[in-house]
Amino acid sequence: MTGPGSASPARSPVIERLIGDSAEASLVLGRARSLAERALPALQKRLVEEIAPSLAIDLKAVEVDRTSAARAHVGEVFALTVVPSSLSSDALTMVMDSQTIAVVVCAMFGGDPAAAAAPIERELSPIETDVARLVFEQVAQTLNGSGQRSLDLRLPLAKALSGAEARRRPLRDGAAVRIDFAVSTQADMGVVSVLVPQRVLISLRSDAVADGGQAVTGADWRARFSEEVMRSTVRLEATMPLARLKLGELAMLEAGQVIEIEPKARSCARLSAKDKTLFICEFGKLGQNYTVRIDRTYDAGQELMDGLLPD
């Protein structure tokens, strides 16, 4: 169930699905590639109209990855932005290295398209960071789409992050697919990487148009989440009340003393999980094993009332 995008074999399948759903690599790769190819013509048009006529964009690669690895291939100087949607706080994580920013800045401000851009080896300036945000905005708008296939991104984007702020930005770990777009001029090329969580691809690219085009409802999401929670395990604890003692009597207890169990204690055992009482039970024995028989559901209000009444 976790597929190649899993962080490690030790990761619990339930935890993996709760924090970052994953699926078969061929399935999510196919959906991510379809998403990128649908957006590519519109993205090319936007770059030419909004940034520079000399820029070209193409799909370079689509690979299984993890969101937390977004900064692994960009070096020390880069720009980053995380785009939330109605389904996820990190529906898109986009990153652009310094070489890509140099290519776009040169093209945007009239640089020679036949000459390679000088690499940026310092922290990005505010103008360079704004240019990166402009590219991210074009990519996000074209990938967002419309109708039932829309990612429902929250646009416009906030400012792009760079420098120490980008390096410190926490990224939630989870299975993702990385889409690499090659941005190029005649003499140079850079890469804009977009990481889409697999849980977003799975939900929007299949279920959003299933069942005759009906969108997934809140009830559907609650049912799916509840199903995963119901598969998790909890530790049950049964406790039996012994007796009522005054605080002074309790303070005088010594090792070796025997405390008498109240006659009704066996029928007042409590079955609990995660410090929450669930049932009132009765202790018993079946063969060589001790047992608890569930008598009734625990009622906190009734328990309070019984505690206020004298025995």
Sequence and secondary structure as in RCSB ss.txt:
>XXXX:A:sequence
MTGPGSASPARSPVIERLIGDSAEASLVLGRARSLAERALPALQKRLVEEIAPSLAIDLKAVEVDRTSAARAHVG
EVFALTVVPSSLSSDALTMVMDSQTIAVVVCAMFGGDPAAAAAPIERELSPIETDVARLVFEQVAQTLNGSGQRS
LDLRLPLAKALSGAEARRRPLRDGAAVRIDFAVSTQADMGVVSVLVPQRVLISLRSDAVADGGQAVTGADWRARF
SEEVMRSTVRLEATMPLARLKLGELAMLEAGQVIEIEPKARSCARLSAKDKTLFICEFGKLGQNYTVRIDRTYDA
GQELMDGLLPD
>XXXX:A:secstr
   TT S TTS HHHHHHHS    HHHHHHHHHHHHHHHHHHHHHHHHHHT TT EEEEEEEEEEEGGGTTTTS 
SSEEEEEE BSS TTSEEEEEEHHHHHHHHHHHTT  TTS      S   HHHHHHHHHHHHHHHHHHH SGGG 
  B  S    EEHHHHHH      EEEEEEEEEE SS EEEEEEEEEHHHHHHHHTGGGHHHH    HHHHHHHH
HHHHHTS   EEEE       HHHHHT  TT      TTGGGGEEEEETTEEEEEEEEEEETTEEEEEEEEE  H
HHHHHHHHS  
